[in-house]
């Protein structure tokens, strides 16, 4: 979709929200809280952002972007160069963090992780009989925490600025949660690891997580290793060799430089590619066990051939 930037708003220190609307005034594809979209920036970079606007507004999407000083340029481009009126290519919403039905919810957010959580909470509030929920939202400081204006009018919100109150006591918060609580956590890797460890002691709660970086900043398994293999690109008829110390994405980009990718760590889904033939060693953090067994797609930034056999991909 070609969407026009109609609003840029500073939501907190180093956090800007972007409102996008169709260039033709058409209705946009519907989305549910927890969904994200792939955005192609003017430079050609592709980045994934959670939707955090009103899911009932069929004419606009809203994303929020945190400025990553040592990142690979996507957030800097949005903060420093993006202007109202520019047109961006935006993919249809995809949801790997969907809000399930539960009698009660506990939301845990850290930093920019508030974006999908905010959409979830506001959707619950629109229900005729909203279920019980609680939000614990941590950040460096109040001035660095986005959307406090929207959260400030809601009951059940606990704001924990680190410079005032330290880090949230996640173990204590989880210990107070009743059995059957659906726990939704989105934030930095250290926060996710702490919540996952605490939830191992509470099997009666249902944990759902979303991350904006791969665990620990790296893919779950090394992207290289275990020998070279060949990959046939079915559309072009070209065959490339993936060496022991490179990835399928590396090899593909040499012959098809416009191939989309973003995280290069197996968690965003931008480079997901259809598998026509071959057995894949899935190393991503996105596909379910069922999807991996189906072997229908792969994340070419991290996954490899199982056993060194040739792969045939829809590229």
C-alpha positions as CSV (number, residue, x, y, z in Angstrom):
1,X,0.0,0.0,0.0
2,X,1.1,3.6,-0.7
3,X,0.3,5.6,2.4
4,X,0.9,9.3,3.0
5,X,2.4,10.7,6.2
6,X,-0.3,13.1,7.6
7,X,1.0,13.7,11.1
8,X,4.3,13.6,13.0
9,X,4.0,14.0,16.8
10,X,6.6,13.9,19.5
11,X,5.2,11.5,22.1
12,X,8.2,11.6,24.5
13,X,11.9,12.1,24.4
14,X,13.2,10.2,21.4
15,X,9.7,8.8,20.5
16,X,7.8,10.1,17.5
17,X,4.4,8.9,16.3
18,X,3.5,8.8,12.6
19,X,0.0,8.8,11.2
20,X,-0.4,7.2,7.8
21,X,-3.4,7.5,5.4
22,X,-4.2,6.1,2.0
23,X,-3.1,8.4,-0.9
24,X,-6.5,7.7,-2.5
25,X,-8.7,7.9,0.5
26,X,-9.5,4.2,0.4
27,X,-10.3,2.1,3.5
28,X,-7.2,0.4,4.9
29,X,-7.0,-3.4,5.8
30,X,-8.5,-4.0,9.2
31,X,-6.1,-4.9,12.1
32,X,-6.3,-6.3,15.6
33,X,-4.3,-5.1,18.6
34,X,-0.8,-6.5,18.6
35,X,-0.4,-6.2,14.8
36,X,2.6,-4.7,13.1
37,X,3.3,-3.5,9.6
38,X,6.4,-3.4,7.4
39,X,7.3,0.1,6.4
40,X,9.6,0.9,3.5
41,X,11.4,4.1,4.1
42,X,12.5,6.6,1.4
43,X,16.0,5.2,1.6
44,X,14.8,1.7,0.9
45,X,15.2,0.4,4.4
46,X,12.4,-1.9,5.6
47,X,11.4,-1.7,9.2
48,X,8.6,-3.3,11.3
49,X,6.5,-1.2,13.6
50,X,3.6,-2.0,15.9
51,X,0.3,-0.3,15.2
52,X,-0.8,1.8,18.2
53,X,-3.7,3.9,16.9
54,X,-7.4,3.3,16.9
55,X,-8.1,-0.2,15.5
56,X,-11.7,1.0,14.7
57,X,-10.4,3.8,12.4
58,X,-10.5,2.3,8.9
59,X,-8.7,5.2,7.3
60,X,-5.4,5.5,9.2
61,X,-2.6,3.6,10.8
62,X,-0.4,5.0,13.6
63,X,3.1,3.8,14.5
64,X,5.5,5.1,17.1
65,X,9.3,5.0,16.6
66,X,12.0,5.2,19.2
67,X,15.3,6.9,18.2
68,X,18.0,4.2,18.4
69,X,21.3,6.1,18.5
70,X,23.5,3.1,17.6
71,X,20.9,1.4,15.3
72,X,21.2,0.8,11.6
73,X,19.5,4.0,10.5
74,X,15.8,3.3,10.2
75,X,14.8,5.2,13.3
76,X,17.2,8.1,12.6
77,X,15.7,8.4,9.1
78,X,12.2,8.7,10.5
79,X,13.2,11.2,13.3
80,X,15.5,13.4,11.2
81,X,14.3,13.2,7.6
82,X,10.7,12.1,7.4
83,X,8.2,14.9,6.6
84,X,4.5,15.3,6.4
85,X,3.3,14.6,2.9
86,X,5.8,11.9,2.1
87,X,4.5,8.7,0.7
88,X,5.7,5.3,2.1
89,X,5.2,1.7,1.0
90,X,3.4,-0.1,3.9
91,X,2.7,-3.8,4.1
92,X,-0.6,-5.2,5.3
93,X,-0.9,-5.8,9.1
94,X,0.5,-9.0,10.5
95,X,-0.2,-10.2,14.0
96,X,2.1,-12.5,16.0
97,X,1.0,-11.0,19.3
98,X,-2.7,-11.3,19.2
99,X,-4.9,-10.6,22.2
100,X,-6.6,-13.8,23.3
101,X,-9.8,-14.0,25.4
102,X,-9.2,-14.3,29.1
103,X,-11.0,-13.5,32.4
104,X,-8.2,-11.0,33.4
105,X,-5.1,-9.5,31.9
106,X,-1.7,-8.3,33.2
107,X,0.2,-6.1,30.8
108,X,4.0,-5.5,31.3
109,X,5.6,-2.9,29.1
110,X,9.1,-1.5,28.9
111,X,10.1,1.6,26.9
112,X,8.7,1.6,23.4
113,X,7.1,-1.8,24.2
114,X,4.1,0.2,25.2
115,X,3.0,0.6,21.6
116,X,1.2,-2.8,21.0
117,X,0.1,-2.9,24.7
118,X,-1.6,0.5,24.5
119,X,-3.7,-0.7,21.5
120,X,-4.7,-3.8,23.5
121,X,-5.8,-1.9,26.6
122,X,-7.8,0.6,24.6
123,X,-9.6,-2.2,22.7
124,X,-10.5,-3.8,26.0
125,X,-11.9,-0.5,27.3
126,X,-14.2,-0.3,24.3
127,X,-15.9,-3.5,25.2
128,X,-19.4,-3.4,26.7
129,X,-18.1,-5.1,29.8
130,X,-14.3,-4.6,30.0
131,X,-12.5,-7.4,31.7
132,X,-10.2,-6.8,34.7
133,X,-6.7,-5.7,33.6
134,X,-3.6,-4.1,35.1
135,X,-0.7,-2.4,33.4
136,X,2.9,-2.0,34.8
137,X,4.8,0.3,32.5
138,X,8.5,1.0,33.1
139,X,10.9,3.5,31.5
140,X,14.0,5.5,32.1
141,X,12.0,8.6,33.1
142,X,8.5,10.1,32.7
143,X,9.8,12.4,29.9
144,X,11.0,9.3,28.0
145,X,7.8,7.3,28.4
146,X,5.4,7.7,25.5
147,X,1.6,8.0,25.6
148,X,1.3,9.0,29.3
149,X,-1.5,11.3,28.2
150,X,-3.6,8.4,26.9
151,X,-2.8,6.2,29.8
152,X,-3.4,8.8,32.4
153,X,-7.1,8.8,32.0
154,X,-7.3,5.0,32.6
155,X,-7.6,3.1,35.9
156,X,-5.3,0.2,36.5
157,X,-2.2,1.8,35.2
158,X,1.1,1.8,37.2
159,X,3.8,4.0,35.8
160,X,7.3,3.1,37.1
161,X,10.0,5.6,36.0
162,X,13.4,4.2,36.7
163,X,14.9,7.5,37.9
164,X,12.1,7.8,40.5
165,X,11.3,4.2,41.6
166,X,13.9,1.9,40.1
167,X,13.0,-1.1,38.1
168,X,9.5,-2.7,38.4
169,X,9.4,-5.7,40.7
170,X,8.1,-8.1,38.0
171,X,8.3,-11.2,40.2
172,X,6.1,-9.6,42.8
173,X,3.6,-8.3,40.2
174,X,3.3,-11.8,38.7
175,X,3.0,-13.3,42.2
176,X,-0.1,-11.2,42.7
177,X,-1.8,-12.4,39.5
178,X,-4.7,-14.8,39.9
179,X,-4.7,-18.1,38.1
180,X,-6.0,-17.8,34.5
181,X,-4.5,-14.3,34.0
182,X,-3.2,-13.7,30.5
183,X,0.2,-12.0,30.8
184,X,1.3,-9.8,27.8
185,X,4.8,-8.5,28.0
186,X,6.6,-6.3,25.4
187,X,10.0,-4.7,26.1
188,X,13.7,-5.1,26.1
189,X,15.4,-8.5,26.2
190,X,16.3,-8.3,29.9
191,X,12.7,-7.6,30.8
192,X,11.4,-10.5,28.7
193,X,13.9,-12.8,30.3
194,X,12.9,-11.8,33.8
195,X,9.2,-12.2,33.0
196,X,9.8,-15.6,31.4
197,X,11.8,-16.8,34.4
198,X,9.1,-15.6,36.8
199,X,6.3,-17.2,34.8
200,X,8.1,-20.6,35.0
201,X,7.1,-20.5,38.7
202,X,3.5,-19.7,37.7
203,X,2.3,-22.2,35.2
204,X,-1.3,-21.2,35.9
205,X,-0.8,-17.9,34.1
206,X,-0.6,-17.6,30.3
207,X,2.4,-15.7,29.0
208,X,2.5,-13.9,25.7
209,X,5.6,-12.0,24.6
210,X,6.7,-9.6,21.9
211,X,10.2,-8.3,21.3
212,X,11.6,-5.6,19.1
213,X,15.1,-7.1,19.1
214,X,16.2,-10.7,19.2
215,X,16.9,-12.2,22.6
216,X,20.1,-10.8,23.9
217,X,20.5,-8.9,20.6
218,X,21.4,-12.0,18.7
219,X,19.5,-14.8,16.9
220,X,18.6,-17.8,19.0
221,X,21.1,-19.9,17.0
222,X,24.1,-18.8,14.9
223,X,23.1,-18.0,11.3
224,X,26.2,-19.6,9.9
225,X,27.9,-23.0,10.4
226,X,27.4,-26.6,9.6
227,X,28.6,-26.5,6.0
228,X,27.9,-25.0,2.6
229,X,24.8,-25.7,0.5
230,X,23.1,-24.4,-2.7
231,X,19.9,-22.4,-3.0
232,X,18.0,-22.3,-6.3
233,X,16.0,-19.1,-6.9
234,X,13.1,-20.4,-8.9
235,X,11.9,-17.1,-10.5
236,X,15.2,-16.1,-11.9
237,X,16.7,-19.6,-12.4
238,X,19.9,-18.5,-10.6
239,X,21.6,-20.9,-8.1
240,X,23.7,-19.4,-5.3
241,X,26.1,-21.0,-2.9
242,X,25.7,-20.3,0.8
243,X,29.1,-20.8,2.5
244,X,29.7,-21.9,6.1
245,X,30.2,-18.3,7.3
246,X,27.3,-16.6,5.4
247,X,23.6,-16.7,5.3
248,X,21.0,-17.4,2.7
249,X,20.1,-13.7,2.8
250,X,23.8,-12.7,2.2
251,X,24.0,-15.0,-0.9
252,X,20.6,-13.8,-2.3
253,X,21.4,-10.1,-1.9
254,X,24.4,-10.5,-4.2
255,X,22.1,-11.4,-7.1
256,X,18.8,-9.8,-6.0
257,X,19.8,-6.7,-4.0
258,X,16.2,-5.5,-3.7
259,X,15.2,-8.5,-1.6
260,X,13.4,-7.1,1.5
261,X,14.8,-7.7,4.9
262,X,14.9,-5.8,8.2
263,X,16.1,-7.3,11.5
264,X,18.5,-9.9,10.0
265,X,18.0,-11.8,13.3
266,X,15.0,-14.0,12.6
267,X,12.3,-12.3,14.5
268,X,10.6,-9.7,12.3
269,X,9.3,-11.7,9.3
270,X,10.3,-9.3,6.6
271,X,12.5,-11.8,4.7
272,X,10.0,-14.7,5.1
273,X,10.2,-16.6,1.8
274,X,8.2,-19.5,0.3
275,X,10.0,-22.9,0.2
276,X,9.4,-24.9,-2.9
277,X,11.7,-27.8,-2.2
278,X,14.3,-28.8,0.4
279,X,14.5,-29.4,4.1
280,X,15.0,-26.3,6.2
281,X,16.8,-26.0,9.5
282,X,14.6,-23.3,11.0
283,X,16.5,-20.9,13.3
284,X,14.1,-18.0,13.5
285,X,12.1,-16.8,16.5
286,X,8.8,-16.2,14.7
287,X,7.4,-19.4,13.2
288,X,5.4,-21.8,15.3
289,X,6.3,-25.5,15.7
290,X,3.5,-26.4,13.4
291,X,4.7,-23.9,10.7
292,X,8.2,-25.2,11.0
293,X,7.0,-28.8,10.5
294,X,5.0,-27.6,7.4
295,X,8.3,-26.3,5.9
296,X,6.3,-23.9,3.7
297,X,8.3,-20.8,4.4
298,X,11.6,-19.8,6.0
299,X,13.4,-16.7,7.3
300,X,16.3,-16.5,5.0
301,X,18.3,-14.2,7.3
302,X,19.0,-17.0,9.8
303,X,17.6,-20.4,8.7
304,X,19.6,-22.8,6.6
305,X,19.5,-26.1,4.8
306,X,19.1,-29.2,7.0
307,X,21.9,-31.6,6.2
308,X,23.4,-29.5,3.4
309,X,20.8,-30.4,0.7
310,X,19.7,-27.9,-2.0
311,X,16.9,-25.5,-1.2
312,X,14.6,-24.2,-3.9
313,X,12.9,-20.9,-3.0
314,X,10.3,-18.7,-4.5
315,X,12.7,-15.8,-5.4
